[in-house]
């Protein structure tokens, strides 16, 4: 029963951690896209062009490697914990 409790609470904690890291990473990427747009604004730029630039950049982010690497939050800590438990016992 203790093992089940460890798995359930561990999954909940890792889910919250994943959500926080994911939101932070998306925020940082969006901020970089906004700064990039502000640095090289075309003369005939409209707010729609800025929104499209940021939306296309975020679409690239969504399919990129960084988002997939954040999923390692669910793999690495259980691997480390199970390795420690194995070597201790």
Secondary structure, 3 states (H helix, E strand, C coil): CHHHHHHHHHHHHHHHHHHHHHHHHHHHHHHHHHHHHHHCCCCCCCHHHHHHHHHHHHHHHHCCHHHHHHCCHHHHHHHHHHHHHHHHC
